[in-house]
Amino acid sequence: MSEEESMRGRRAMEIGESIRAKAKSGKTGALSMKKKALNSIPQITIYALSAISIAVIAFIFVFVFVRAYPAMKTSGLAMVTTGGFDRQIQQAFYSSDADPMLNFGMLGLITGTLATTLSALLFATLMGIGASIIICEYARGAVSRGLIAVVRLLAAVPSVVYGLIGIIAVVPLVERMFVTVEKQIEYLGYFQMSGRSLLSASIVLTFMIAPTVISLSVDAIRAVPHTYKETGYAFGMSKFRVIYKIILPCARSGITAAVILGAGRGIGEAIAVSMVCGGIGFLPKASLGLTNFLAPTLPLAPAIINKSEAMGSVAVESALFSCGAILLLIGAFLSIGAKAVEKRMRRQAGYAE
C-alpha cells in the first residue's frame, strides 16, 4: 500500500470519527433539552396554579366590593362607626329599588365579631398549647397517637354539629347558671337576656377553634430537634423548664401560625355561631361590664346567614355584601399581621430573611 493510500485511509477514518462524534453530541444535546423540558414541567405547573389562585382571589375581592359599593359609598365612614344594623336592614327590605335605603351602621356587628373571636381565641390558645404539650411530652405511645387522632377528628366535625350541641347543651347551661328573673328585669331596658348570648357563642367557638390550634401546635412541637431537649436534660434542667425554655421558644412560629389559622376560622364561622348568638347586633356598653357577655350578639358572618332571606332587595344585598367586604378586609389584615409577626420572630431568632 502506497503512502498516498494510507493517508487517504487515515483521513477517511478521521472524517468518520468526526461524523460519529457530531451525531453523538447532537443526540446528547437533544436528550439534555428533553430532560430540561421535563424538569421544568413542575415549575411551570406551580407558576400556573399560583397565577390561577391569585386571579381567583382578585376576582373574589373585586366581585364582593363591586356589589358592596352602593352601601359603602352612601354610608361612608359611618358604616364602621355607628350601629343600628337590625333596624336599618328592615327599612332597607321595605324600601323600593328605585329609591333604596343604603345607610347602614355595622359597629355592633364588628364589635360582636371581634369580641366573640378574641374571647374564644384566648381560651382556645391556652387549651391548645396545654393539650399539645401533654400529647407530645407527657403522653406516650398509643395514648399520644389516640389523643391526636381524636383531636384531628374533632377538627373535621361539621360546624352545624357544634351549633346543635350548643343549642342543646351550652345555651341551657348558660341560662341556668347566669340568667335569673331579677337580671332579666334589671337589664330589660338594654336587651332581653337569655342563654343565646355572646358567652354561648364564645364557648361554642372555643371548642371549634381548639382542635385546629392543638393539631398544628403538636406538629410544631414535634418538629423541635430532639438534640435540643437532650442538651437541656444534660445540663440538669427539669422537664417543665425544658418545655418552657427550649421547646416552646423553638416551636413559637408554628404555634403562632396555629393561633392565626384559628382566628381565621373563628372570624369566618357562621352556622354554629348563628345558632347560639341571639341574632341581635347589640353594641357592648362599658357601664354593663361583664354583663355584656350575657347580651345577644350578631357577628358579621352570622349576619349574612340570618339576613340572607331578604336578599331579594337591592339594598339588603348591598348591605350583606358590605359585611362580606369587611370580613375580607379583616382577613387580609390578619394575614399581613401574621406575616409581619413571623418575620419579626425569625429576625429575633437570628434567621436570615
N, C-alpha and C positions, 0 to 999 in steps of 0.2 A: 504494500500500500504506500502510495506516494505521500509526501508531506502535505501537499495541497489537499488531498482527500481527507487526511487526518484532521486538518484544520476545519474543513467543511463539517466533518462529523462532530467535532467539539462545538462548533458554532450552532449546529442543529440541536445538540443536547442543551446548550445554554438557552436557546430560544424556547425549547420545550419546558425547561425548568421555570423560565420566566412566566410562561403562559399558565403553568400549573400553580405558581405562587400567586399570580393575579387572580386566578379563579378561586383559590383557597381564601385569599383575603377578601374577595367580593362576597363569598359565602359567609365568612366570619362577620363581615360588616352587616350583611342582611340579618344574620341571627342576632347580632348585637342590637340593631334597630328594633327588631321584633321583641326582644327581651325588654328594651326600654319602654316600648309601647305598652307591653303587658304590665310592667311595673307602674306605669303612670295611670292605669285604669282606676285603681283605688283612690288615688289622689284626685283625679277628675270627678269621680263619684262623690267624694266628700265635699268638694267645692260646689258641685251641682246641688247636693242636698242642703248645704248651708245657704246657698243662694235662694233655694225654694223656701226654706224656713224663714229667712229674712223677709222675703216677699210676702209670705202669709202673715207674719206679724205686722208688717207695714200695712197690709190690706185691712187687717182687723182694726188697727188704730184709726186708719182713715175712715173706714165704714162707720165705726161707732161714733167718732167725733162729728162726722157729717150729719148723722141722724140726730145727734145731741145738740147741734149748733143752734137751732132756733131757741131752745130753752136757755142755753148757756148765754147766748147773746142778749136775750131780753132780761134775764135775771142778773147777769153781771156778777160782781163780787158778792152780792147779797145771797147768792146761791150757797156759799160756804160760810156765811157769817150770820145767817138768820135761820129760824126754824119754821114750823107750821106746815110740814110736808103733807101730813094726813088730811088736813082741811083743804089745802091747795089742790091735792090730787082729785078730790071730789069736785071742786069747782072746775078743774080742767076737763073732767069727764063730761060735765053737762054744758061746757062751752061749745060753740059752733066751730066748725073747721074754718069758716070764713074769718072769724074773729076769735082765735084760740087764746086761752088763758095760759101764758107761758112764764109767769113769775113763780119761782119755787125757792124755798129755803130748806137746805138739806143738812143744816148743822146738827140737828138731832140724830140723823142717820149716820153722819160721820163720827160723832162722839160715841154713838152706840156701837159702831164698828170697832173703833179704837179701844173702847172700854172692854168690850167682850173679848176681843183678840188678845189684848195685853194681859188682862187678868188670867185668861186661860193659858196663855203662853208662860206666864210666871210659874204657875203650878205645874204645867207640863214639863218645863225645863228642869225644875227641881226633881220631879218624879223621874224624868227621863235619864238624867245624869246619875241619880242614885241607883236606879234599876240597872243601867248599863254597867256600872261598877260591880254590882252584885253578880250579874251574869258573867262578866269577864274575869273577875278577880276572886270571887268567893265561891260561886257555884262551880262544880266540877263535872266533867264527862257528860253523861246522859242528862243530868239535871240542867246543865247550861244549854245543851242543844235543845232540850224540850222547852225551856223558857223562851229562847229566841224564836223558836218555831211558833209558839203561841203569840208572841208579840207581833211577828210578821203576819200571822193570820188575822189579828185584830186590826192591823193597818189596812187589810184588804176588805174588811167588812163594809158593806154599802152604808152611806151616810143616813139613809132613811131608817135603817135598823137602829142606829144610835138615837135618832129622833123618836122612834117608837118607844125605846127604853126610857128616854127622857120623859115622855108623856106618862108612861105607866108608873115609873119609879121616882124620878128626880122631882118632877113638879109636885106630886102629892107630899113628898118628903119635905121640900122647902115650905110648902103651905102649912104642914103640920108643925114644923119646928119654929117658924118665924112669923107667920101671919096669924094675927088674932083679930077678933071683932073690934077691940079697942083701937088697934093700929089702923084697921080699915077705916074706921070713923075719923080718926085723927088726921089721916092723910088723904081723905076723900076729896079735899079741895085741890090736891096736886095730881093724884092719879088713883085708879082703882087697883088696890093691892090684891094680888093673887099669887099662886105658885108659878105662873108663867111670867118670868121676870129676867132681868139681867143676870142674876145669880144662877138661875137654872140654865140659861144659855151658856154661861161661862163654865159650869160644871160639865155639861154635855160636850162642849168644845174641848175642854181639857182632856177628856178621855178619847176624843178623836185625834188630837194632836200628839198625845203622849206616845203611841206606838211608833209614829214616824220618827220622833226625836230619839226614842230608845234604840230603834233599829240602826239608824245612821250613827249614833254615838257608840254603839257596840262595834261597828266596823272601824270607827276612828280609833278606839282604844286598842282593838286587836292589831291595828297597823303599827302601833308603837313597837320598835325593835326590842326583842327580849333581852338583848345585852344591856340596854338602859336600866331595866329593872334589876337585872343581876348585879350591875355595878352599885346600885343603891343598897341592895341587901349586903353586898360585900363590905360596904362602909358602915354596916351596923344599923341602917335605918329600919324603922318599923314598917309594917305593911301599909298602915294608914299614911305614914309620911312618904313612902314611895309613891302611893297613889296621888297624894296631894301635891308633892313637889316634882315628880317626874312624869307620871302617866298623864295626868290632866293637862299640864302645860304642853306636852308633846301632841296631845290629841285635840288641842284647843281649836285649831282651824276646822277640823272635821265636826266637832261639837257645835261650833258656830254655824256651819253650813246646815246642820240638822235643825237648829233653832230657827234659822231663816226659812227653811222649807216648811217647818211647822207653822210659822207666822203666815206664810203664803197660803197654806191650806186653811188656816183659821179665817183670814180676811175674805177668802172667796167662798167659804162654806155657806150654803143657802138652805137646803132642805131641812137638815136636822135642826138648825138654829131657828128657822121659821116656825117649827112645830112647838117650840118651848119659850120663845122670847116675848110673847104677848102681842106683838104686831102693832105697837104704837110708838111713833118716833118721839119719845119723851126726852126732853133736854135736861140732863142732870143739873141739880142746883146745889151749890156749896153749902147752903143752910141745912140741907137734909142729911149731909154726912153719909154714913154707910147705908142709910135707908135707901139711897139711890139704887143699891143692888137689888132691892125688892120691887123696884119700879119696872113696868114693862118697857121694852126697848125694841127698836127696829133697825138693825144694821142694813147696810146698802144692799148686799146680796139677797137677803130675805125680802127686802122691799121689792125687788124686781119680781120675785116669785109671788108675793102676796098681791101685788097690784097688776099682775100680768093679764087678769081677766078684763081689764079696761083698756087693753092695747088698741081697740078699735078707734079710739080718739087720737087725733094727730098730736094734741098737746100732751096727753098721757104718754104716748110713745116717745116723744122727745124727752120727757122727764125721766123715764126709765132708762133710756139710752144715756142720759146725763149721769145717772147712778153708775152705769157701766163704765162711762168715761172716767169718773172719779176713781173707781176701783182699778182701772188700768193705770192711772197716774200713781196711785198708792203702790201698786205692784212694781211699777218701773222705779220709783224712788227707793223701794225696798231692795230691789236687785242692785241698783247703783250703790246704795249704802252698804250692802253686803260685800260688794267688790272692794269698796274703799276700806272697809274693816279688815278684809282678808289681806290687802296689800300692806296695811299698817302692821298687822300681826306678823306677816312674813318679814317685813323690814326690821321689826323688833327682834325677831328670831335670828336675824343675820343672813337670811336667804337673799340671793341676787334677784333683782326684778326681771 
